[in-house]
Amino acid sequence: MKTKVNNRLFWYLKDGIEFDLENPSHVDMYVQQILSHGKAEDIQKMLEILPPEKFRKSFKRIRRFLRREVRRFWEAGLGDTGEDS
């Protein structure tokens, strides 16, 4: 599945770029940028697009790159303390 990038969040990419959400590196970039810089509606849209397990797997891969407050919020919400990593 492909999704167009939001230029407000992905200002550093060319207009019209799409993420291939079957590619884990694209998913990780998408999730990290939205969790770091997105508004509530951006996060809601992301959670509608991504299956829950794909989001969880991506979060586990990218959580160390998130600000502490953002990481802790999502760890608490997902019931994932991060102790296994």
N, C-alpha and C positions, 0 to 999 in steps of 0.2 A: 504494500500500500504506500502511496506517495501523498505528501502533504506540502502545500506551498508554505514558504516561510513568511512570517510576519516581519515586515521591514522595520517596525518599531523595536522588535526584540533582536533581530538579526541584521542590524545596520551594516555590519562588516561583510555581508555576502551580497553578491550581485542580485539585482531585481529579477524576479521570476524563478529563482532557485527553488527546487523541491527537495525535500528529504525523503529518502527511501526508508520507510519504517520497518522494512525487513532486514536492513543493514544495522547491526548492533552499534557501530560507531556513529551512525546518523541518529539513532535513537538516543544514544548517550549525549550527543551534542544538543539535541532538541530538549531533552529532559533537564539537563544542567542549566541551559540558558533560561528556560521558562521558570524553573524553580528559583533561580538567582535573580531574575529581572522581570518576571511576568506579574501581571495583575491577577486578581482572583478569576476573572473571566478567561484569561489565558490558561491558567491551571485547570479550570473546569473543562475547557475545550480539549486540553491535552489528555485529561483523564477519560473523556468521552471517546477519544480516538484510539488511545493505547489500551490494549487488554491489561487487566490488573497484574498478571504475572510478568508481562513484558516490562511494565513500569517498575515493579519490585526488583527484577533482575538488573535493570538499568540503574536504579537507585543504589543498589549494592556496589556497582562498579564505579559510580561517580561521586558517592557521598563524601569521600575524602577531599574533593575539590570544592565543596560547598562551604559557605560561611558557617561557622559553628552554630549560630542561632537557627539558620535554615535547616541544617542537618539534624539538629536535635528535635526540631518541630516535627519533621517528617519521620524520624526514627520513632518518636513517641506515637505519632498517628498510625504508623504501620506496625507498632508493637515490636520494633526491631531495635535493640539497644546497640547493635554494631559490635558486640563483644566477640563475634566469630571472625572479625577481620582485623 
